[in-house]
Amino acid sequence: MNAGSSSPTAPTGHAPVGYPARREHEIQHVLADFHAELDEWTASVLTEGPLLKHRSQVTGAIGVLRAALERVERMSAPDRSQRAPEIMLDLHHLWDFFRGKLLIRHLPRYKSLLDVSDELAWSLYEPALRAAGAKAGQFPKEPPLTFLSRRPIPFAMARGADFEPLLSHGRQRTFHGRSAAQHLPFPLIGIPWSSGRHLPALLAVAHETGHHIEDDFGLAPTLKSRLAERAGLSPQRLAHWERWLGETFADVCATTACGAAYLWTLTDALGPAGPDGEEGSGDYPPARLRALVCRAAMPPGTAGLLPPLPGEPDASDDEAEAVVAALTGEGLAELDGRTPQDLFGLRRPEGLTITVDRLLNTLPSNRGDVPGILAAATLAFTTAPDSYTERGIGERALNEVLALVAQTPRADTDRDLRAQRDTVSGNALFDALSAPRTSNQGVHPA
């Protein structure tokens, strides 16, 4: 303090402003920085680049965040000073869940792998999306986004699911942030990091896409009704198959799209010991029944050897064919009266043996369909794994798929309707984050 001065002064000679004013400016800086980042992400999906095909997914997530940020800006100054930093930390945590999955697509090694897995998912999802059409009162649907995951097996996270367990620290900062993580804006498909660039492992993406087709287009009631009315199962066996229904339909979708190649990868994934659990437990049928489901769903004209059936013959073996016929023998009204085979059945399955020979002889596949190229590469691996590796069949097939990818956004329609939906979701997100706490709702450790 200078001699004779009655109050502290800033280096400029002016008295410092009070804490409330400094706090308000700090919050405004953080808000402006968040908006600026979102502006950059928005620009990144408007022109050709790594994220162009993900425009609908990115703009959807950003629309939700912007609506929530606008609510923060409209808070009273005292409320904003007290609550805004914590709310924005949760918003950043939520956005970081998507940020990392998008940033990795700027690395060529991972971009190519994820582009191929995205394209396989789209090859099933897009025909179903077109068949389902726009329904009155329903918002448009973005396609699944694939990503690399720490989990040991592939998995699907449905639109609107609770994704808090997948966050970097497993949970949100605040109690209300935890409830806000129950609104996944588009479906996800996780692929284990441990799969690396082993292309046959990607066929599991077709199975996980089957889950999203069932969820997004509301097929479960019809499938359950058909199972009960058409499969001819006893009440006891019906109870088992009802529990297995989701996984069974997903296996049907994957086999329909990828043919025998999916059954080979499934057999390898299950291993000699079969799936976890005993008969009638869990969400999956026993390994033998899963294999029989895939055989019953095999595209017409399938040629070549199939893997041997696991286990011993059982009285329940005939159920698999009856179940598949009940579920997909006729078209589904929700999909414009079409069956999975109608929508995304493997093209020219009888020609895959020729395609496999071409790949093993270092020739191009001469196929123009993503599932067909990946199925042929997988069958080349099961036929001659040494040659598959030595002749770079996996990378060659990956590059063939990439050459088919059109540089246009996926499902980028009905933007005004999407914006309305995102605003509603963003307001709900803010309401969840800003709700008053009760005495037992503290802050979780960072």
QUINORVEN-V524995 format. One record per backbone hydrogen bond with DSSP energy under -0.5 kcal/mol. CO is the residue of the C=O (numbers start at 1). NH is the residue of the N-H. Records with the same first field share a line. If there is no record, write none. Layout:
CO = NH + NH
//
This chain:
2 = 5
10 = 13
14 = 10
18 = 22
19 = 23
20 = 24
21 = 25
22 = 26
23 = 27
24 = 28
25 = 29
26 = 30
27 = 31
28 = 32
29 = 33
30 = 34
31 = 35
32 = 36
33 = 37
34 = 38
35 = 39
36 = 40
37 = 41
38 = 42
39 = 43
40 = 44
41 = 45
42 = 45
43 = 46 + 47
49 = 52
51 = 54
52 = 55
53 = 410
54 = 58
55 = 59
56 = 60
57 = 61
58 = 62
59 = 63
60 = 64
61 = 65
62 = 66
63 = 67
64 = 68
65 = 69
66 = 70
67 = 71
68 = 72
69 = 73
70 = 74
72 = 75
76 = 80
77 = 81
78 = 82
79 = 83 + 84
80 = 84
83 = 87
84 = 88
85 = 89
86 = 90
87 = 91
88 = 92
89 = 93
90 = 94
91 = 95
92 = 96
93 = 97
94 = 97 + 98
95 = 98 + 99
96 = 100
97 = 101
98 = 102
99 = 103
100 = 104
102 = 105
103 = 106
104 = 107
106 = 108
107 = 110 + 111
108 = 112
109 = 113
110 = 114
111 = 115
112 = 116
113 = 117
114 = 118
115 = 119
116 = 120
117 = 121
118 = 122
119 = 123
120 = 124
121 = 124 + 125
122 = 126
124 = 128
125 = 129
126 = 130
127 = 131
128 = 132
129 = 133
133 = 135
135 = 138
145 = 189
147 = 191
149 = 193
155 = 190
156 = 158
157 = 188
158 = 161
161 = 163 + 184
163 = 166
164 = 167
167 = 170
173 = 444
174 = 178
175 = 178 + 179
176 = 180
177 = 181
178 = 181
179 = 182
180 = 183
181 = 163
184 = 160
187 = 145
188 = 157
189 = 147
190 = 155
191 = 149
192 = 195
193 = 196
195 = 198
197 = 199
198 = 201
199 = 202
200 = 203
201 = 204
202 = 205
203 = 206 + 207
204 = 208
205 = 209
206 = 210
207 = 211
208 = 212
209 = 213
210 = 214
211 = 215
212 = 216
213 = 217
214 = 219 + 220
215 = 218
219 = 223
220 = 224
221 = 225
222 = 226
223 = 227
224 = 228
225 = 229
226 = 230 + 231
227 = 231
234 = 238
235 = 239
236 = 240
237 = 241
238 = 242
239 = 243
240 = 244
242 = 245
244 = 248
245 = 249
246 = 250
247 = 251
248 = 252
249 = 253
250 = 254
251 = 255
252 = 256
253 = 257
254 = 258
255 = 259
256 = 346
258 = 261
259 = 262 + 263
260 = 264
261 = 265
262 = 266
263 = 267
264 = 268
265 = 269
266 = 270
267 = 271
271 = 274
278 = 281
286 = 290
287 = 291
288 = 292
289 = 293
290 = 294
291 = 295
292 = 296
293 = 297
295 = 298
299 = 302
314 = 317
315 = 318
316 = 319 + 320
317 = 320 + 321
318 = 322
319 = 323
320 = 324
321 = 325
322 = 326
323 = 327
324 = 328
325 = 329
332 = 335 + 337 + 338
333 = 336
335 = 338
338 = 332
339 = 343
340 = 344
341 = 345
346 = 349
348 = 351
349 = 303 + 352
351 = 355
352 = 356
353 = 357
354 = 358
355 = 359
356 = 360
357 = 361
358 = 363
359 = 362
369 = 373
370 = 374
371 = 375
372 = 376
373 = 377
374 = 378
375 = 379
376 = 380
377 = 381
378 = 382
379 = 383
380 = 384
384 = 388
385 = 389
386 = 390
387 = 391
388 = 393 + 394
389 = 392
392 = 396
393 = 397
394 = 398
395 = 399
396 = 400
397 = 401
398 = 402
399 = 403
400 = 404
401 = 404 + 405
402 = 405
406 = 408
410 = 56
411 = 413
414 = 418
415 = 419
416 = 420
417 = 421
418 = 422
419 = 423
420 = 424
421 = 425
422 = 426
423 = 427
424 = 428
425 = 429
426 = 430
427 = 431
428 = 432
429 = 433
430 = 434
431 = 435
438 = 441
440 = 442
442 = 175
//
